[in-house]
Amino acid sequence: MSGVTLNKVIKRYGDVQVIHGIDLEINDGEFCVFVGPSGCGKSTLLRMVAGLEETTDGQINIGTRDVTRMDPSERGVAMVFQTYALYPHMTVKDNMGFGLKMNGHPKAEIEKKVAEATRILKLEEYLDRKPSALSGGQRQRVSIGRAIVRGPEVFLFDEPLSNLDAELRVEMRVEIARLHKEIGATMIYVTHDQVEAMTLADKIVVLRLGNIEQVGAPMDLYRDPDNKFVAGFIGSPAMNFVDGVANGGNVSAPGLGASFDGLISTAYNGKAVSVGARPEHITIDPNGDTHIVEMTESLGGVSFAYLASDTGERVIVEERGDERSAEGAKVGIHIDASRIYLFDAETEARIRS
């Protein structure tokens, strides 16, 4: 098994450049997730690593090998797609071993590798079934098993859970996390779902418009985003943002019904800023009157109150315990100043002083 290194990687389609000089190092055995909105370049970048998209410029290494111009079959990778792509007339066992059979591997070797993949994925009772007799989650496990038997250096997952319902998505997230722990392989995983990214990744790569916005461990990105895009993309519900103005080291945020002292350099005096606060860092004051509760979303042990401020800006607040804010009620909110994030209103870069 090996790590993956991208050095100034560029992808163009004619005159249109979609990947803009990506530099990235993925360590051996690391679970790395590419995340971002549709059209950000995450699947294109994955397919470039796989060799399914030609790299216009730059270099891709897997381990110590420069694979930039190698065919997909020579790269030592195995890819799991959103669609299962199983042969409907073959059993589970035959589907998993078919690639090795076509490459002329001995029957005993194929049997051994299929048996090991079957054990890892707990597919023993399904070996003689055909895909039509399996659930969506079982079919995806077979697809993963087909990748395992190849013994790749790197596993590549392209939104593998998108076709599954909510319950199966949770189940398969657990399966993939367990698989990574058991085999310890380098894995690169593409998703638009930041919950998947947060729960699976050792390292998250946040992409936007073909550029890397930030790279880091899930909680590092959550707690210390470099810009407003990352702050808003990582976390569910998203971080709240309201307009603010800096003055004399203080920040006034009418949408939060508050002013925060000593948060910003006096160099920002008079400048517009964006003030961010996560829902779990805001508490409701039932005796206040700066916000109206528009709706409460109850999820059992936790709920989210959707508030509208006097300025018309909206704020989401997490509530726990048995008490819930009533729709239509007037309330205030309180935020610890140490939990506030500030961003330049023009560049959206994080203001850390």
Disulfide bonds with the S-S distance in Angstrom:
none
